[in-house]
Amino acid sequence: MKTLLLQKGDQWQDMKVGEVPTPSPKSGEVLVKVHATGLNPVDYKVANGNNPDWNYPHIVGVDGAGLIEEVGEGVTEWKKGDRVVYHASLANDGNFAEYAVTTAHTISRIPDDISFEDAVALPCAGYTAYQALFRKMHIQEGKTILVHAGAGGVGGFAIQLAKQAGLTVFTTASEENHAYVKELGADYAIDYRKENFVEKVMELTNGVGVNYVLDTVSRDNATTSLDVLTFNGHLAFIAGAPDYTKIKPFTISPSYHEVALGAGHSSNNMDEQRDFAKMGDEMLQLLADGKISSLLEEVISLDEIPQGLQKLADRHVRGKIVAKIAGE
């Protein structure tokens, strides 16, 4: 099969298209003919980490969508030809390829009126946002949330999901993206380049602060974000934990939530792994009903993926980039 090969752990910019044998599904797995794959920051970040579980050359790409080609032993709920989308384990070969293997209990069925490209824009970024909001912080209608980097993938989905749930949404974004994030549902957009987001949020909330923060930026940004939390507030983070010592005990009584979507695959907790499929089902239905956007901004080819990942690394991307692998 044709695939994009990572020859060495720190050389994702130099990945080239090559040929490797098509894999076969084991018990509990399915082989998918990949029609589209999503690009995510985790794809180049884990490549830089020289993952000890990988054999080289390695195939990157956590998000896949396509048609089931073959089912492994014990798989009864899926059949050849089913349209599916999924978030795959980082420990195995990924979806920058014509075929990929993944676990049957973590995949979701794509509705007929949703394209592979729109569907595959969801998993990594969308499920991360969903897990942070609904599984970790348990957001409630009428509350307030600050979503950092609202023009990005995780931030864009978080804005939409929070607004659907009835929250007042604050977000940070560059000025040129303010109209974009407000179209997604943000009530207030703060230019992080020109404004102090802590001062602005506190001003807009009359000094109260917000109930929830989703930080996708950095440990330092998460630490600074503690200054906008109100009493009993929640902070979810994906790019580094805040410095907890900043908050004195028995003052605002905050809750902290690490969001590490990919770790679920190695957790040995089947219920949590099945939740990937549940989150996918929920988001696909919202997409089919026109209640959220897939955030799809650009469709590229397999051999253009390294350039697409470089755009992500340079933070020059709004929404989602997807690579089309096979024709529908």
Buried (B, 14 or more C-beta within 10 A) or exposed (E): BBBBBBEEBEEBEEBEBBEBEBBEBEEEBBBBBBBBBBBBBBBBBBBEEEBEEBEEBBBBBBBBBBBBBBBBEEBEEBEEEBBBBBBBBBEBBBBBBBBBBBBBBBBBBBBEEBBBBBBBBBBBBBBBBBBBBBBBBEBEEEBBBBBBBBBBBBBBBBBBBBBEBEBBBBBBBBEEBBEBBBEBBBBBBBBBEEBEBBEBBBEBBEEEBBBBBBBBBBBEBBBBBBBBBBEEBBBBBBBBBBEEEEBEEEEEEBBBBEBEBBEBBEEEEEEBBBBBBBBBEBBBBBBBEEEBBBBBBBBBEBEBBBEBBBBBBEEEBBBBBBBBBBEE
